[in-house]
Amino acid sequence: MSGRFWFDEIAEFLGSAYLRNAFTKGTDQEVEFLVDALGIEAGHRVLDVGCGPGRHSLALARRGVAVVGVDHSREFLDLARATAEVEHLGATFAELDVRELSYDAEFDAAICLCQGGFGLLGGRDEPDVFRRIAAALRPGGRLALSAFSASFAVRFIEPGETFDPATGVLHERSTVRGPDGAEREFDLWTTCFTPRELELLAASAGLRVDGVYGVTPGRYRAEPPTLDAPELLLLARREQRIRS
Ligand SMILES: C[S@@+](CC[C@H](N)C(=O)[O-])C[C@H]1O[C@@H](n2cnc3c(N)ncnc32)[C@H](O)[C@@H]1O
């Protein structure tokens, strides 16, 4: 595995407190929507890219899906593994930098949610990582990827935040609360996207776009992006015939 990644320190500090964040409370709705939208069934193999403590992976595994979660944070992976073990779930978790993903046409579906391993890369490596995620899908395999919306980020930019139009990266200082209630400030760099960028990334990676929607955590739905929707949700599928 490559060296330390800037988010690792945040994950280390947060540990299980990550799951206290309000945006994690809508996991069941998100999974319900994705199972339907991606046609995920028991027995399918699903890759969760930047799985964190595994909230989506574990929910899918509870439905009989064979999930592989990958993430760079050992703390988050340990949390995911502990739950999978206690509940005897068919989910495995691997410590990996998404810039080194090398799965080849192995998965029926891939999910990459809440920036997970795509939206925290600093605005340079995203096309390559996107291609790696796409390559992990079998022909016909489906993708759901969420990303922070550039128009929302700019429209609702807050004092102290900066948005770099060249890279689409939003920088903020954020106060984070650990499991024991202690607080610390961290820098966060979130790469933001337009719907069109996600469509172009998908097309260049050999995926057919089913839709790009405007969503809020816990309220996934197939509705067009609006300036008030903080996240974009791309649904796409790998072409049946893979072009060389
Ligand atoms: C905001 S969390 C989202 C986690 C999970 N997908 C969710 O929805 O709760 C972002 C995750 O991406 C992981 N991540 C960020 N950059 C990564 C990289 N280069 N390789 C692997 N994982 C990465 C972080 O460790 C973190 O777990």
The ligand as an SDF file (V2000), in Angstrom:
LIG
                    3D

 27 29  0  0  0  0  0  0  0  0999 V2000
  -16.4360   10.4050    3.8280 C   0  0  0  0  0  0  0  0  0  0  0  0
  -15.8170    8.7600    3.8780 S   0  0  0  0  0  0  0  0  0  0  0  0
  -17.0990    7.8290    3.0560 C   0  0  0  0  0  0  0  0  0  0  0  0
  -17.1080    6.3930    3.5010 C   0  0  0  0  0  0  0  0  0  0  0  0
  -18.2930    5.5640    3.0120 C   0  0  0  0  0  0  0  0  0  0  0  0
  -18.3040    5.4040    1.5770 N   0  0  0  0  0  0  0  0  0  0  0  0
  -19.5800    6.1610    3.4890 C   0  0  0  0  0  0  0  0  0  0  0  0
  -20.4370    6.4820    2.6470 O   0  0  0  0  0  0  0  0  0  0  0  0
  -19.7640    6.2890    4.7020 O   0  0  0  0  0  0  0  0  0  0  0  0
  -14.5360    8.7560    2.6350 C   0  0  0  0  0  0  0  0  0  0  0  0
  -13.7310    7.4710    2.6730 C   0  0  0  0  0  0  0  0  0  0  0  0
  -12.8660    7.4280    1.5430 O   0  0  0  0  0  0  0  0  0  0  0  0
  -11.6520    6.8450    1.9820 C   0  0  0  0  0  0  0  0  0  0  0  0
  -10.5970    7.2710    1.0680 N   0  0  0  0  0  0  0  0  0  0  0  0
  -10.2500    8.5280    0.7570 C   0  0  0  0  0  0  0  0  0  0  0  0
   -9.2310    8.5220   -0.1020 N   0  0  0  0  0  0  0  0  0  0  0  0
   -8.9210    7.2300   -0.3510 C   0  0  0  0  0  0  0  0  0  0  0  0
   -7.9500    6.5890   -1.1540 C   0  0  0  0  0  0  0  0  0  0  0  0
   -7.0670    7.2900   -1.8710 N   0  0  0  0  0  0  0  0  0  0  0  0
   -7.9360    5.2420   -1.1660 N   0  0  0  0  0  0  0  0  0  0  0  0
   -8.8080    4.5340   -0.4290 C   0  0  0  0  0  0  0  0  0  0  0  0
   -9.7310    5.0880    0.3590 N   0  0  0  0  0  0  0  0  0  0  0  0
   -9.8020    6.4300    0.4010 C   0  0  0  0  0  0  0  0  0  0  0  0
  -11.4580    7.3720    3.3770 C   0  0  0  0  0  0  0  0  0  0  0  0
  -10.5470    6.6150    4.1430 O   0  0  0  0  0  0  0  0  0  0  0  0
  -12.8830    7.3210    3.9050 C   0  0  0  0  0  0  0  0  0  0  0  0
  -13.1560    6.1000    4.5130 O   0  0  0  0  0  0  0  0  0  0  0  0
  1  2  1  0
  2  3  1  0
  2 10  1  0
  3  4  1  0
  4  5  1  0
  5  6  1  0
  5  7  1  0
  7  8  2  0
  7  9  1  0
 10 11  1  0
 11 12  1  0
 11 26  1  0
 12 13  1  0
 13 14  1  0
 13 24  1  0
 14 15  1  0
 14 23  1  0
 15 16  2  0
 16 17  1  0
 17 18  1  0
 17 23  2  0
 18 19  1  0
 18 20  2  0
 20 21  1  0
 21 22  2  0
 22 23  1  0
 24 25  1  0
 24 26  1  0
 26 27  1  0
M  CHG  2   2   1   9  -1
M  END
$$$$
